[in-house]
Amino acid sequence: MLTYPAATTREEKIHIIGQIKDRLLQQHGETILAIGLYGSIAQGIDGPYSDIELLVVTKDGISLPDYEFIYLPFKIEISMNQKHEVCQCATAVDDSWAIKAGVYTHLEAIYDPTGLLDQIRALSKQISKEAIRETMREFMIWEPYETMGKIRNNKIAGNDSYLPLGAKDLAWQTAKLIGLANRTFYNTRAQTYEESLRMPSRPSGYDELVELMMRGQLHDTEVVYKRCECLWTGLNEWYEKMGIDYKVKEFPF
């Protein structure tokens, strides 16, 4: 019977990271500008089964392949990006900004002779309020509005089995909006809901739906539906308070 590899120590991970760094520099030399560690290991919150995640920054014009593989007992991800690509991604704002921004903010230098990673970390914090607001406006149209429509349609059709899934989708989408509204990224995907509940700006109804979901109490679909409706009302009130209008009165063309 196949079993999961034995748990490992942080020292073992650091040793493997050093080997990877040396191998990359031997093969690619001066084309590599920096190597940074990100994810839970970089933050010092990793567990014995955590992945090793590395960002390799190359000179512009140098394209190297990404790697994602199992080197027992580790899963290792190596993202290769040219300098201009990394800088562009570090300043980009999309609906997943609160989930992804920590990649750049928490970079731990493994190889950084010119201090490039310090510049990248600084870039990731230089986002404008206008970019946040526009992203929130667009995302409300793309996801939560559509999700709430599906929840209502399935409730009307008597397909209650969809409601727990719809509730999870709506909660996750709202968590991303909360991170954006607070201009705060989540430290780890596994703690997104816990961290979101500590952020100062949240729509009413969110806490109640998330707490229900985190307790695994989604079997009472009538309660789940009512919590979704409460959150939807809270989301719209929250947007109105922030002055974000995602609806139009005329065709945009």
C-alpha positions in Angstrom: 0.0 0.0 0.0 1.3 3.4 -0.9 1.8 5.8 2.0 2.7 9.5 2.3 6.4 10.1 2.7 7.6 10.5 6.2 7.5 14.0 7.7 10.6 16.0 7.4 12.4 18.7 9.4 13.1 22.3 8.4 16.8 21.6 8.4 16.3 18.9 5.7 14.3 21.4 3.6 17.0 24.1 3.9 19.6 21.6 2.9 17.7 20.7 -0.3 17.1 24.4 -1.0 20.8 24.9 -0.9 21.4 22.1 -3.3 18.9 23.4 -5.7 20.4 26.9 -5.6 23.9 25.5 -6.3 22.6 23.4 -9.2 20.8 26.3 -10.8 23.8 28.6 -10.5 26.1 26.0 -11.9 23.9 25.5 -14.9 22.8 29.1 -15.6 25.4 31.3 -13.9 25.1 35.0 -14.5 21.8 34.7 -16.3 20.2 34.3 -12.8 19.8 37.6 -11.0 18.2 36.3 -7.8 16.6 33.3 -6.2 13.9 33.8 -3.5 12.0 31.4 -1.3 8.3 32.0 -0.8 5.4 30.3 0.7 5.0 28.9 4.2 8.7 28.1 4.6 9.7 31.7 3.9 7.3 32.8 6.6 8.5 30.3 9.1 5.0 28.8 9.4 5.6 25.6 7.4 4.6 22.2 8.6 6.5 18.9 8.0 4.7 18.3 4.7 5.0 21.8 3.3 6.1 22.3 -0.3 9.4 24.0 -1.3 8.6 27.0 -3.5 11.3 29.1 -5.2 11.2 32.1 -7.5 14.1 32.4 -9.8 14.6 35.9 -11.5 16.5 35.8 -14.7 17.9 38.6 -16.9 15.5 40.1 -19.4 15.5 38.1 -22.6 16.5 34.9 -20.8 13.6 32.4 -20.6 14.1 29.2 -18.6 11.5 26.5 -18.0 9.5 26.2 -14.8 9.7 23.0 -12.7 7.2 21.2 -10.5 8.2 17.8 -9.3 8.4 15.4 -6.4 11.8 14.8 -5.0 10.9 12.5 -2.1 9.7 13.4 0.3 9.3 16.9 -1.0 7.1 18.6 -3.6 9.2 21.3 -5.2 8.0 24.2 -7.4 10.5 26.4 -9.2 9.1 29.4 -11.0 11.4 31.0 -13.6 10.6 34.6 -14.6 12.5 37.3 -16.3 13.1 40.5 -14.3 10.5 42.6 -16.1 7.9 39.8 -15.7 8.4 39.7 -12.0 8.2 43.4 -11.6 5.0 43.5 -13.6 3.4 40.7 -11.6 4.5 42.2 -8.3 2.5 45.4 -9.1 -0.5 43.8 -10.8 -3.8 43.9 -9.0 -6.5 41.3 -9.9 -9.2 39.5 -7.9 -6.6 37.1 -6.5 -4.3 39.9 -5.3 -4.9 39.2 -1.6 -4.0 35.5 -2.2 -1.0 35.9 -4.4 0.7 39.1 -3.2 2.4 37.3 -0.4 4.6 35.5 -2.9 6.5 38.8 -3.5 6.1 40.4 -0.1 7.5 37.4 1.8 10.4 36.6 -0.5 13.3 35.3 1.5 16.6 35.8 -0.3 18.5 32.5 -1.1 20.7 34.2 -3.7 20.5 38.0 -4.2 23.8 39.7 -4.8 22.4 43.0 -5.9 19.4 43.4 -3.5 16.9 42.9 -6.3 14.4 41.0 -4.1 14.2 44.1 -1.8 13.1 46.1 -4.8 10.5 43.4 -5.7 9.1 43.3 -2.1 8.8 47.1 -2.2 7.0 47.0 -5.5 4.4 44.6 -4.2 3.2 47.2 -1.7 2.9 50.1 -4.1 -0.7 49.5 -5.3 -3.1 52.3 -5.8 -6.6 52.7 -4.3 -7.9 53.3 -7.8 -6.6 49.9 -8.9 -8.1 48.2 -5.9 -11.5 49.8 -6.4 -11.7 49.0 -10.1 -10.7 45.4 -9.5 -13.4 45.1 -6.9 -16.0 46.7 -9.3 -15.1 44.3 -12.1 -14.9 41.2 -9.8 -18.3 41.8 -8.3 -19.7 41.5 -11.8 -17.6 38.5 -12.9 -18.1 36.3 -9.8 -20.3 37.2 -6.8 -23.2 38.6 -8.8 -23.3 35.5 -11.0 -22.8 33.1 -8.0 -25.7 34.7 -6.1 -27.9 34.3 -9.3 -27.0 30.5 -9.4 -27.8 30.2 -5.7 -31.2 31.7 -6.2 -32.0 29.8 -9.4 -31.2 26.5 -7.7 -33.2 27.4 -4.6 -36.2 28.1 -6.8 -35.7 24.9 -8.8 -35.5 22.9 -5.6 -31.9 21.8 -6.2 -30.9 22.2 -2.6 -27.8 20.0 -3.1 -26.1 22.9 -4.9 -26.5 25.4 -2.1 -23.5 24.3 0.1 -21.3 24.5 -3.0 -22.7 27.9 -3.9 -22.2 29.1 -0.3 -18.6 28.1 -0.4 -18.0 29.9 -3.7 -19.7 33.1 -2.4 -17.7 33.0 0.8 -14.4 32.5 -1.0 -15.1 35.3 -3.5 -16.0 37.6 -0.6 -12.8 36.7 1.2 -10.8 37.9 -1.8 -12.8 41.1 -1.8 -12.1 41.6 1.9 -8.4 41.3 1.3 -8.6 43.8 -1.5 -10.7 46.3 0.4 -8.3 46.2 3.4 -5.3 46.2 1.0 -4.0 43.3 3.0 -2.8 39.9 1.7 -3.4 36.6 3.3 -0.3 34.8 4.7 -1.5 31.4 3.7 -4.5 30.0 1.8 -5.1 27.5 4.6 -5.8 30.4 7.0 -7.6 32.8 4.6 -11.0 32.6 6.4 -9.5 33.0 9.9 -7.4 36.0 8.8 -10.3 37.6 6.9 -12.4 37.6 10.1 -9.8 39.7 11.8 -9.8 42.4 9.1 -11.5 45.7 10.0 -13.6 46.2 6.9 -16.0 43.3 6.1 -19.6 43.1 4.7 -22.3 42.2 7.2 -23.4 38.6 6.9 -19.9 37.4 6.0 -18.9 36.3 9.5 -22.1 34.3 10.0 -21.8 32.4 6.7 -18.1 31.7 7.1 -18.4 30.5 10.7 -21.2 28.1 9.6 -19.0 26.8 6.8 -15.9 26.5 9.0 -17.9 24.4 11.5 -19.0 22.1 8.6 -22.7 22.9 9.3 -24.0 23.2 5.7 -26.5 20.3 5.9 -29.5 22.7 6.7 -29.9 24.2 3.2 -32.6 26.6 4.4 -30.2 28.1 6.9 -27.4 28.1 4.3 -29.6 29.9 1.8 -30.7 32.6 4.3 -27.0 33.2 5.2 -26.2 33.7 1.5 -29.0 36.2 1.1 -27.8 38.1 4.2 -24.3 38.2 2.9 -25.5 39.4 -0.5 -27.4 42.3 1.2 -24.3 43.0 3.2 -22.0 43.0 0.1 -24.2 45.6 -1.7 -24.4 47.8 1.4 -20.6 47.5 1.8 -20.0 48.5 -1.8 -22.4 51.4 -1.5 -20.6 52.6 1.6 -17.3 52.5 -0.2 -18.7 54.3 -3.2 -18.2 51.5 -5.6 -21.0 51.3 -8.2 -20.9 48.1 -10.3 -24.2 48.6 -12.1 -24.9 50.7 -15.2 -28.1 52.6 -16.2 -27.3 52.5 -19.9 -25.6 50.1 -22.3 -21.9 50.6 -22.2 -21.7 50.6 -26.0 
